[in-house]
Amino acid sequence: MDSHQKIIDCASGLIKSSFIQEELRLWALGYINFKLSDSTNFSKITGIHYDIFRGESNEEEKISILTIAELILLASDIMDDLQDDDAGENPWADVSLGQNLNIVVGILIICLKHIDDIDTSPIVKDWLRETIHRNTLQSINGQYIDLSNNITLESEYISMVSLKSGSLIKVACLLGAGRIDDETLQKIETYSNHLGIIAQIRNDVHDLVKGSFKSDIMFKKKTLPILYYLNRNNPKFLPIQDYYLGDQLYSDMTYKETTIFHETLIYGGGVEYCKVLEQLYIHKFKECINNLDLSSFHKDLLINMKI
Protein backbone atom coordinates (compact mmCIF):
# COMPACT_ATOMS: atom_id res chain seq x y z
CA MET A 1 0.00 0.00 0.00
CA ASP A 2 1.43 3.40 -0.98
CA SER A 3 1.76 6.28 1.48
CA HIS A 4 -1.11 8.17 -0.20
CA GLN A 5 -3.60 5.43 0.68
CA LYS A 6 -2.07 5.02 4.13
CA ILE A 7 -2.70 8.72 4.83
CA ILE A 8 -6.33 8.42 3.71
CA ASP A 9 -6.79 5.30 5.85
CA CYS A 10 -5.16 6.93 8.88
CA ALA A 11 -7.26 10.09 8.54
CA SER A 12 -10.44 8.06 8.06
CA GLY A 13 -9.62 5.94 11.10
CA LEU A 14 -9.13 9.04 13.25
CA ILE A 15 -12.48 10.44 12.13
CA LYS A 16 -14.33 7.16 12.72
CA SER A 17 -12.95 6.84 16.24
CA SER A 18 -13.59 10.49 17.16
CA PHE A 19 -16.92 11.56 15.62
CA ILE A 20 -19.59 9.36 17.23
CA GLN A 21 -22.50 11.16 15.54
CA GLU A 22 -23.09 9.29 12.28
CA GLU A 23 -24.01 12.25 10.07
CA LEU A 24 -21.08 14.31 11.32
CA ARG A 25 -18.77 11.35 10.78
CA LEU A 26 -20.03 10.75 7.24
CA TRP A 27 -19.63 14.42 6.31
CA ALA A 28 -16.06 14.49 7.62
CA LEU A 29 -15.17 11.23 5.84
CA GLY A 30 -16.59 12.67 2.63
CA TYR A 31 -14.42 15.76 3.00
CA ILE A 32 -11.33 13.61 3.51
CA ASN A 33 -12.02 11.40 0.50
CA PHE A 34 -12.72 14.45 -1.65
CA LYS A 35 -9.63 16.39 -0.59
CA LEU A 36 -7.05 13.66 -0.18
CA SER A 37 -8.05 11.68 -3.26
CA ASP A 38 -7.36 14.75 -5.37
CA SER A 39 -3.90 15.64 -4.06
CA THR A 40 -1.61 15.16 -1.09
CA ASN A 41 1.05 17.66 -2.15
CA PHE A 42 0.95 19.24 1.30
CA SER A 43 1.93 16.04 3.08
CA LYS A 44 4.47 15.30 0.35
CA ILE A 45 6.27 18.44 1.54
CA THR A 46 6.15 17.00 5.05
CA GLY A 47 7.43 13.65 3.78
CA ILE A 48 10.36 15.21 1.94
CA HIS A 49 11.43 17.02 5.11
CA TYR A 50 10.98 13.86 7.18
CA ASP A 51 13.23 11.86 4.84
CA ILE A 52 15.91 14.56 4.63
CA PHE A 53 16.23 15.82 8.19
CA ARG A 54 15.42 12.84 10.41
CA GLY A 55 18.24 10.44 11.16
CA GLU A 56 15.99 7.40 11.50
CA SER A 57 12.74 6.61 9.73
CA ASN A 58 9.72 5.18 11.53
CA GLU A 59 6.99 4.40 9.00
CA GLU A 60 4.13 4.51 11.50
CA GLU A 61 5.33 7.81 12.94
CA LYS A 62 5.83 9.23 9.45
CA ILE A 63 2.30 8.36 8.30
CA SER A 64 0.84 9.87 11.48
CA ILE A 65 2.72 13.14 10.95
CA LEU A 66 1.82 13.29 7.25
CA THR A 67 -1.84 12.69 8.14
CA ILE A 68 -1.81 15.47 10.74
CA ALA A 69 -0.38 17.86 8.14
CA GLU A 70 -3.11 17.00 5.62
CA LEU A 71 -5.89 17.32 8.20
CA ILE A 72 -4.65 20.74 9.30
CA LEU A 73 -4.68 21.90 5.67
CA LEU A 74 -8.17 20.46 5.17
CA ALA A 75 -9.49 22.33 8.22
CA SER A 76 -7.84 25.52 6.98
CA ASP A 77 -9.27 25.14 3.47
CA ILE A 78 -12.79 24.59 4.79
CA MET A 79 -12.56 27.61 7.09
CA ASP A 80 -11.13 29.76 4.30
CA ASP A 81 -14.00 28.84 1.96
CA LEU A 82 -16.62 29.46 4.63
CA GLN A 83 -15.22 32.87 5.51
CA ASP A 84 -14.89 33.89 1.87
CA ASP A 85 -18.35 32.47 1.06
CA ASP A 86 -16.63 30.68 -1.82
CA ALA A 87 -17.03 26.93 -1.25
CA GLY A 88 -17.99 26.40 -4.89
CA GLU A 89 -18.52 22.70 -5.65
CA ASN A 90 -16.64 21.49 -2.57
CA PRO A 91 -18.74 19.05 -0.48
CA TRP A 92 -18.82 21.40 2.53
CA ALA A 93 -20.84 23.82 0.41
CA ASP A 94 -23.86 21.57 1.03
CA VAL A 95 -23.48 21.51 4.82
CA SER A 96 -24.58 24.24 7.23
CA LEU A 97 -22.09 26.73 8.64
CA GLY A 98 -22.66 25.51 12.19
CA GLN A 99 -21.98 21.87 11.37
CA ASN A 100 -18.94 22.77 9.28
CA LEU A 101 -17.54 24.66 12.25
CA ASN A 102 -18.05 21.53 14.36
CA ILE A 103 -16.10 19.51 11.80
CA VAL A 104 -13.26 22.05 11.54
CA VAL A 105 -12.83 22.33 15.31
CA GLY A 106 -13.10 18.56 15.65
CA ILE A 107 -10.42 17.94 13.02
CA LEU A 108 -7.99 20.32 14.72
CA ILE A 109 -8.58 18.69 18.12
CA ILE A 110 -8.10 15.25 16.53
CA CYS A 111 -4.73 16.39 15.15
CA LEU A 112 -3.51 17.55 18.55
CA LYS A 113 -4.86 14.42 20.26
CA HIS A 114 -3.18 12.13 17.72
CA ILE A 115 0.22 13.48 18.72
CA ASP A 116 -0.25 11.55 22.00
CA ASP A 117 -0.37 8.32 19.98
CA ILE A 118 2.92 8.91 18.15
CA ASP A 119 5.79 6.75 19.36
CA THR A 120 8.22 9.49 20.31
CA SER A 121 9.51 11.25 23.43
CA PRO A 122 7.37 13.65 25.52
CA ILE A 123 9.78 16.47 24.60
CA VAL A 124 9.21 15.90 20.87
CA LYS A 125 5.44 15.63 21.39
CA ASP A 126 5.44 18.98 23.18
CA TRP A 127 7.49 20.48 20.35
CA LEU A 128 5.04 19.15 17.73
CA ARG A 129 2.09 20.65 19.62
CA GLU A 130 3.82 23.99 20.06
CA THR A 131 4.69 24.09 16.35
CA ILE A 132 1.05 23.47 15.42
CA HIS A 133 -0.27 25.95 18.02
CA ARG A 134 2.07 28.76 17.01
CA ASN A 135 1.70 28.47 13.26
CA THR A 136 -2.04 27.81 13.09
CA LEU A 137 -2.61 30.87 15.29
CA GLN A 138 -0.38 32.93 12.99
CA SER A 139 -2.38 31.68 10.02
CA ILE A 140 -5.63 32.68 11.74
CA ASN A 141 -4.24 36.17 12.30
CA GLY A 142 -3.31 36.38 8.63
CA GLN A 143 -6.79 35.24 7.65
CA TYR A 144 -8.25 37.98 9.85
CA ILE A 145 -6.18 40.62 8.03
CA ASP A 146 -7.24 39.16 4.68
CA LEU A 147 -10.92 39.21 5.64
CA SER A 148 -10.63 42.78 6.94
CA ASN A 149 -9.56 43.78 3.41
CA ASN A 150 -7.84 46.95 4.60
CA ILE A 151 -4.43 46.42 3.03
CA THR A 152 -3.29 49.07 0.57
CA LEU A 153 0.39 48.32 -0.07
CA GLU A 154 2.48 45.44 -1.41
CA SER A 155 4.38 45.28 1.89
CA GLU A 156 1.10 44.82 3.79
CA TYR A 157 0.07 42.09 1.36
CA ILE A 158 3.37 40.23 1.85
CA SER A 159 3.00 40.51 5.63
CA MET A 160 -0.55 39.16 5.48
CA VAL A 161 0.35 36.28 3.17
CA SER A 162 3.37 35.40 5.32
CA LEU A 163 1.01 34.89 8.24
CA LYS A 164 -1.87 33.27 6.37
CA SER A 165 -0.10 31.00 3.86
CA GLY A 166 3.51 30.98 5.01
CA SER A 167 2.53 29.71 8.45
CA LEU A 168 0.69 26.71 6.98
CA ILE A 169 3.69 25.79 4.83
CA LYS A 170 5.80 26.05 7.98
CA VAL A 171 3.56 23.46 9.63
CA ALA A 172 4.13 21.04 6.75
CA CYS A 173 7.90 21.56 6.68
CA LEU A 174 8.58 21.70 10.42
CA LEU A 175 6.44 18.69 11.34
CA GLY A 176 8.42 16.70 8.81
CA ALA A 177 11.85 17.97 9.81
CA GLY A 178 11.25 17.41 13.50
CA ARG A 179 13.08 18.87 16.48
CA ILE A 180 16.48 19.52 14.91
CA ASP A 181 19.03 22.29 15.57
CA ASP A 182 17.69 25.83 15.87
CA GLU A 183 19.79 27.26 13.04
CA THR A 184 18.44 24.76 10.51
CA LEU A 185 14.89 25.19 11.79
CA GLN A 186 15.18 28.95 11.28
CA LYS A 187 16.28 28.44 7.67
CA ILE A 188 13.38 26.04 7.11
CA GLU A 189 10.96 28.63 8.50
CA THR A 190 12.42 31.28 6.19
CA TYR A 191 12.11 29.32 2.97
CA SER A 192 8.71 27.94 4.06
CA ASN A 193 7.54 31.52 4.32
CA HIS A 194 8.86 32.29 0.83
CA LEU A 195 7.07 29.21 -0.51
CA GLY A 196 3.80 30.35 1.06
CA ILE A 197 4.13 33.74 -0.62
CA ILE A 198 4.87 32.09 -3.98
CA ALA A 199 1.80 29.86 -3.61
CA GLN A 200 -0.52 32.79 -2.83
CA ILE A 201 0.79 34.91 -5.70
CA ARG A 202 0.21 32.01 -8.08
CA ASN A 203 -3.29 31.57 -6.71
CA ASP A 204 -4.10 35.26 -7.21
CA VAL A 205 -2.85 35.15 -10.80
CA HIS A 206 -4.63 31.87 -11.54
CA ASP A 207 -7.97 33.20 -10.31
CA LEU A 208 -7.55 36.35 -12.38
CA VAL A 209 -6.46 34.69 -15.63
CA LYS A 210 -8.86 31.73 -15.42
CA GLY A 211 -11.85 33.91 -14.61
CA SER A 212 -12.43 32.45 -11.13
CA PHE A 213 -12.39 35.89 -9.57
CA LYS A 214 -15.96 37.18 -9.95
CA SER A 215 -16.74 36.75 -6.25
CA ASP A 216 -13.46 38.48 -5.36
CA ILE A 217 -14.45 41.42 -7.57
CA MET A 218 -17.96 41.58 -6.12
CA PHE A 219 -16.54 41.72 -2.59
CA LYS A 220 -13.76 44.09 -3.74
CA LYS A 221 -11.06 41.81 -2.37
CA LYS A 222 -7.62 43.40 -2.63
CA THR A 223 -5.48 40.67 -4.14
CA LEU A 224 -1.93 41.39 -5.34
CA PRO A 225 -2.85 42.32 -8.94
CA ILE A 226 -5.58 44.63 -7.63
CA LEU A 227 -3.07 46.38 -5.38
CA TYR A 228 -0.91 46.94 -8.45
CA TYR A 229 -3.72 48.89 -10.14
CA LEU A 230 -4.66 50.79 -7.00
CA ASN A 231 -1.11 52.10 -6.58
CA ARG A 232 -0.43 53.21 -10.15
CA ASN A 233 -1.02 56.72 -11.50
CA ASN A 234 -2.51 55.71 -14.85
CA PRO A 235 -5.78 57.07 -16.30
CA LYS A 236 -6.62 53.61 -17.67
CA PHE A 237 -6.82 52.31 -14.12
CA LEU A 238 -9.23 54.97 -12.84
CA PRO A 239 -12.34 52.76 -13.28
CA ILE A 240 -10.65 50.06 -11.19
CA GLN A 241 -9.58 52.58 -8.54
CA ASP A 242 -13.02 54.20 -8.43
CA TYR A 243 -14.70 50.82 -8.05
CA TYR A 244 -12.44 49.40 -5.34
CA LEU A 245 -12.14 52.63 -3.37
CA GLY A 246 -15.71 53.85 -3.84
CA ASP A 247 -19.29 52.73 -3.28
CA GLN A 248 -20.06 51.41 -6.76
CA LEU A 249 -21.54 47.90 -6.96
CA TYR A 250 -20.41 45.35 -9.51
CA SER A 251 -24.03 44.78 -10.49
CA ASP A 252 -24.34 48.46 -11.44
CA MET A 253 -21.80 48.12 -14.27
CA THR A 254 -23.00 47.79 -17.84
CA TYR A 255 -21.87 44.87 -20.00
CA LYS A 256 -19.44 47.16 -21.83
CA GLU A 257 -18.04 48.49 -18.55
CA THR A 258 -17.49 45.01 -17.12
CA THR A 259 -15.81 43.88 -20.35
CA ILE A 260 -13.34 46.78 -20.29
CA PHE A 261 -12.90 46.32 -16.54
CA HIS A 262 -11.97 42.64 -16.92
CA GLU A 263 -9.68 43.24 -19.89
CA THR A 264 -7.80 45.93 -17.97
CA LEU A 265 -7.42 43.66 -14.95
CA ILE A 266 -5.96 40.85 -17.05
CA TYR A 267 -3.92 42.78 -19.61
CA GLY A 268 -3.09 46.03 -17.79
CA GLY A 269 0.19 44.83 -16.31
CA GLY A 270 -0.96 43.37 -13.00
CA VAL A 271 -0.29 39.78 -14.04
CA GLU A 272 3.22 40.60 -15.25
CA TYR A 273 3.91 42.47 -12.02
CA CYS A 274 2.83 39.43 -9.99
CA LYS A 275 5.05 37.13 -12.04
CA VAL A 276 8.08 39.37 -11.46
CA LEU A 277 7.42 39.37 -7.71
CA GLU A 278 6.94 35.60 -7.81
CA GLN A 279 10.35 35.19 -9.46
CA LEU A 280 11.90 37.36 -6.75
CA TYR A 281 10.59 35.05 -4.03
CA ILE A 282 11.55 31.95 -6.01
CA HIS A 283 15.11 33.32 -6.04
CA LYS A 284 14.97 33.94 -2.27
CA PHE A 285 13.53 30.46 -1.75
CA LYS A 286 16.29 28.75 -3.73
CA GLU A 287 19.01 30.88 -2.18
CA CYS A 288 17.92 29.91 1.32
CA ILE A 289 17.86 26.20 0.46
CA ASN A 290 21.26 26.39 -1.23
CA ASN A 291 22.68 27.75 2.04
CA LEU A 292 21.71 24.57 3.88
CA ASP A 293 24.38 22.00 4.67
CA LEU A 294 22.80 19.33 2.46
CA SER A 295 23.72 17.26 -0.57
CA SER A 296 22.81 18.53 -4.03
CA PHE A 297 20.28 15.70 -4.28
CA HIS A 298 18.46 16.81 -1.13
CA LYS A 299 18.59 20.47 -2.13
CA ASP A 300 16.99 19.59 -5.47
CA LEU A 301 14.22 17.69 -3.66
CA LEU A 302 13.42 20.79 -1.61
CA ILE A 303 13.66 23.21 -4.53
CA ASN A 304 11.32 21.08 -6.67
CA MET A 305 8.59 20.65 -4.05
CA LYS A 306 5.11 21.09 -5.53
CA ILE A 307 2.61 23.38 -3.85
DRENDO-852531 format. One line per 4 residues: their letters; for each residue x, z, y of C-alpha. Coordinates in nm, 2 decimals. Each point is the difference from the previous one (the first is absolute). Example, Ala and Ser with C-alpha at 12.3 -4.5 7.8 and 13.67 -1.06 7.14 Angstrom:
! residues 2
as) 1.23 0.78 -0.45  0.14 -0.07 0.34 $
! end
This chain:
! residues 307
mdsh) 0.00 0.00 0.00  0.14 -0.10 0.34  0.04 0.25 0.29  -0.29 -0.17 0.19 $
qkii) -0.25 0.09 -0.28  0.15 0.34 -0.04  -0.06 0.07 0.37  -0.36 -0.11 -0.03 $
dcas) -0.05 0.21 -0.31  0.16 0.31 0.16  -0.21 -0.04 0.32  -0.31 -0.04 -0.20 $
glik) 0.08 0.30 -0.22  0.05 0.22 0.31  -0.34 -0.12 0.14  -0.18 0.06 -0.32 $
ssfi) 0.13 0.35 -0.04  -0.06 0.10 0.37  -0.33 -0.16 0.11  -0.27 0.16 -0.22 $
qeel) -0.29 -0.17 0.18  -0.06 -0.32 -0.19  -0.09 -0.22 0.29  0.29 0.12 0.21 $
rlwa) 0.23 -0.05 -0.29  -0.12 -0.36 -0.06  0.04 -0.09 0.36  0.35 0.13 0.01 $
lgyi) 0.09 -0.18 -0.33  -0.14 -0.32 0.15  0.22 0.04 0.31  0.31 0.05 -0.22 $
nfkl) -0.07 -0.30 -0.22  -0.07 -0.21 0.31  0.31 0.10 0.19  0.26 0.04 -0.27 $
sdst) -0.11 -0.31 -0.20  0.07 -0.21 0.31  0.35 0.13 0.08  0.23 0.30 -0.04 $
nfsk) 0.27 -0.10 0.25  -0.02 0.34 0.15  0.10 0.18 -0.32  0.26 -0.28 -0.07 $
itgi) 0.18 0.12 0.31  -0.01 0.36 -0.14  0.12 -0.13 -0.34  0.30 -0.19 0.16 $
hydi) 0.10 0.32 0.18  -0.04 0.21 -0.31  0.22 -0.24 -0.20  0.27 -0.02 0.27 $
frge) 0.03 0.36 0.12  -0.08 0.22 -0.30  0.28 0.08 -0.24  -0.22 0.03 -0.30 $
snee) -0.33 -0.18 -0.08  -0.30 0.18 -0.14  -0.27 -0.25 -0.08  -0.29 0.25 0.01 $
ekis) 0.12 0.14 0.33  0.05 -0.35 0.14  -0.35 -0.11 -0.08  -0.15 0.32 0.15 $
ilti) 0.19 -0.05 0.32  -0.09 -0.37 0.02  -0.36 0.08 -0.06  0.00 0.26 0.28 $
aeli) 0.14 -0.26 0.24  -0.27 -0.25 -0.09  -0.28 0.26 0.03  0.13 0.11 0.34 $
llas) -0.01 -0.36 0.12  -0.35 -0.05 -0.14  -0.13 0.30 0.18  0.17 -0.12 0.32 $
dimd) -0.15 -0.35 -0.04  -0.35 0.13 -0.05  0.02 0.23 0.30  0.15 -0.28 0.22 $
dlqd) -0.29 -0.23 -0.10  -0.26 0.26 0.07  0.14 0.09 0.34  0.03 -0.36 0.10 $
ddag) -0.34 -0.08 -0.14  0.17 -0.29 -0.18  -0.04 0.06 -0.38  -0.10 -0.37 -0.05 $
enpw) -0.05 -0.07 -0.37  0.19 0.30 -0.12  -0.21 0.21 -0.24  -0.01 0.30 0.23 $
advs) -0.20 -0.21 0.24  -0.31 0.06 -0.22  0.04 0.38 -0.01  -0.11 0.24 0.27 $
lgqn) 0.25 0.14 0.25  -0.06 0.36 -0.12  0.07 -0.08 -0.36  0.31 -0.21 0.09 $
lniv) 0.14 0.30 0.19  -0.06 0.21 -0.32  0.20 -0.26 -0.20  0.28 -0.03 0.25 $
vgil) 0.05 0.38 0.03  -0.03 0.04 -0.37  0.27 -0.27 -0.07  0.24 0.17 0.24 $
iicl) -0.06 0.34 -0.16  0.05 -0.16 -0.34  0.34 -0.13 0.11  0.12 0.34 0.11 $
khid) -0.14 0.17 -0.31  0.17 -0.26 -0.23  0.34 0.10 0.14  -0.05 0.33 -0.20 $
didt) -0.01 -0.20 -0.32  0.33 -0.18 0.06  0.29 0.12 -0.22  0.24 0.09 0.28 $
spiv) 0.13 0.31 0.17  -0.21 0.21 0.25  0.24 -0.09 0.28  -0.06 -0.37 -0.06 $
kdwl) -0.38 0.05 -0.03  0.00 0.18 0.34  0.21 -0.29 0.15  -0.25 -0.26 -0.13 $
reti) -0.29 0.19 0.14  0.17 0.05 0.34  0.09 -0.37 0.01  -0.36 -0.10 -0.06 $
hrnt) -0.14 0.26 0.24  0.24 -0.10 0.29  -0.04 -0.37 -0.03  -0.37 -0.02 -0.07 $
lqsi) -0.06 0.22 0.31  0.22 -0.23 0.20  -0.20 -0.30 -0.12  -0.32 0.17 0.10 $
ngqy) 0.14 0.06 0.35  0.09 -0.37 0.02  -0.35 -0.10 -0.12  -0.15 0.22 0.28 $
idls) 0.21 -0.18 0.26  -0.10 -0.33 -0.14  -0.37 0.09 0.00  0.03 0.13 0.36 $
nnit) 0.10 -0.35 0.10  0.18 0.12 0.32  0.34 -0.16 -0.06  0.11 -0.24 0.27 $
lese) 0.37 -0.07 -0.08  0.21 -0.13 -0.29  0.19 0.33 -0.01  -0.33 0.19 -0.05 $
yism) -0.10 -0.24 -0.27  0.33 0.05 -0.19  -0.04 0.37 0.03  -0.36 -0.01 -0.13 $
vslk) 0.10 -0.23 -0.29  0.30 0.21 -0.09  -0.24 0.29 -0.05  -0.29 -0.18 -0.16 $
sgsl) 0.18 -0.25 -0.23  0.36 0.11 0.00  -0.10 0.35 -0.13  -0.18 -0.15 -0.30 $
ikva) 0.30 -0.22 -0.09  0.21 0.32 0.02  -0.22 0.16 -0.25  0.05 -0.29 -0.25 $
cllg) 0.38 0.00 0.06  0.07 0.37 0.01  -0.22 0.09 -0.30  0.20 -0.25 -0.20 $
agri) 0.34 0.10 0.13  -0.05 0.37 -0.06  0.18 0.30 0.15  0.34 -0.16 0.06 $
ddet) 0.25 0.07 0.28  -0.13 0.03 0.35  0.21 -0.29 0.15  -0.14 -0.25 -0.25 $
lqki) -0.35 0.13 0.04  0.03 -0.05 0.37  0.11 -0.36 -0.05  -0.29 -0.06 -0.24 $
etys) -0.24 0.14 0.26  0.14 -0.23 0.27  -0.03 -0.32 -0.20  -0.34 0.11 -0.14 $
nhlg) -0.12 0.02 0.36  0.14 -0.35 0.08  -0.18 -0.13 -0.31  -0.33 0.16 0.11 $
iiaq) 0.03 -0.17 0.34  0.08 -0.34 -0.16  -0.31 0.04 -0.22  -0.23 0.08 0.29 $
irnd) 0.13 -0.29 0.21  -0.06 -0.24 -0.29  -0.35 0.14 -0.04  -0.08 -0.05 0.37 $
vhdl) 0.12 -0.36 -0.01  -0.17 -0.07 -0.33  -0.34 0.12 0.13  0.04 -0.21 0.32 $
vkgs) 0.11 -0.32 -0.17  -0.24 0.02 -0.30  -0.29 0.08 0.22  -0.06 0.35 -0.14 $
fksd) 0.00 0.15 0.34  -0.36 -0.03 0.13  -0.07 0.37 -0.04  0.32 0.08 0.17 $
imfk) -0.09 -0.22 0.29  -0.36 0.15 0.02  0.15 0.35 0.01  0.27 -0.11 0.24 $
kktl) 0.27 0.13 -0.23  0.35 -0.02 0.16  0.21 -0.15 -0.27  0.36 -0.12 0.07 $
pily) -0.10 -0.36 0.09  -0.27 0.13 0.23  0.25 0.22 0.18  0.22 -0.31 0.05 $
ylnr) -0.28 -0.16 0.20  -0.10 0.31 0.19  0.36 0.04 0.13  0.07 -0.36 0.11 $
nnpk) -0.06 -0.13 0.35  -0.15 -0.33 -0.10  -0.33 -0.15 0.14  -0.08 -0.14 -0.35 $
flpi) -0.02 0.36 -0.13  -0.24 0.13 0.27  -0.31 -0.05 -0.22  0.17 0.21 -0.27 $
qdyy) 0.10 0.27 0.25  -0.34 0.01 0.16  -0.17 0.03 -0.34  0.23 0.28 -0.14 $
lgdq) 0.03 0.19 0.32  -0.36 -0.04 0.12  -0.36 0.05 -0.11  -0.08 -0.35 -0.13 $
lysd) -0.14 -0.02 -0.35  0.11 -0.25 -0.25  -0.36 -0.10 -0.06  -0.03 -0.09 0.37 $
mtyk) 0.25 -0.29 -0.04  -0.12 -0.35 -0.03  0.11 -0.22 -0.29  0.25 -0.18 0.23 $
etti) 0.14 0.32 0.13  0.05 0.15 -0.35  0.17 -0.33 -0.11  0.25 0.01 0.29 $
fhet) 0.04 0.38 -0.05  0.09 -0.04 -0.37  0.23 -0.30 0.06  0.19 0.19 0.27 $
liyg) 0.04 0.31 -0.22  0.14 -0.21 -0.29  0.21 -0.26 0.20  0.08 0.18 0.32 $
ggve) 0.33 0.15 -0.12  -0.12 0.33 -0.14  0.07 -0.10 -0.36  0.35 -0.13 0.08 $
yckv) 0.07 0.33 0.19  -0.11 0.20 -0.31  0.23 -0.20 -0.23  0.30 0.05 0.23 $
leql) -0.07 0.38 0.00  -0.05 -0.01 -0.38  0.34 -0.17 -0.04  0.16 0.27 0.22 $
yihk) -0.13 0.28 -0.24  0.10 -0.20 -0.31  0.35 0.00 0.14  -0.01 0.37 0.06 $
fkec) -0.15 0.06 -0.34  0.28 -0.20 -0.18  0.27 0.15 0.22  -0.11 0.35 -0.10 $
innl) 0.00 -0.08 -0.37  0.34 -0.17 0.02  0.14 0.32 0.14  -0.10 0.19 -0.32 $
dlss) 0.27 0.08 -0.26  -0.16 -0.22 -0.27  0.09 -0.31 -0.20  -0.09 -0.34 0.12 $
fhkd) -0.25 -0.03 -0.28  -0.18 0.32 0.11  0.01 -0.10 0.37  -0.16 -0.34 -0.09 $
llin) -0.28 0.18 -0.19  -0.08 0.21 0.31  0.03 -0.29 0.24  -0.24 -0.22 -0.21 $
mki) -0.27 0.27 -0.05  -0.35 -0.15 0.05  -0.25 0.16 0.23 $
! end
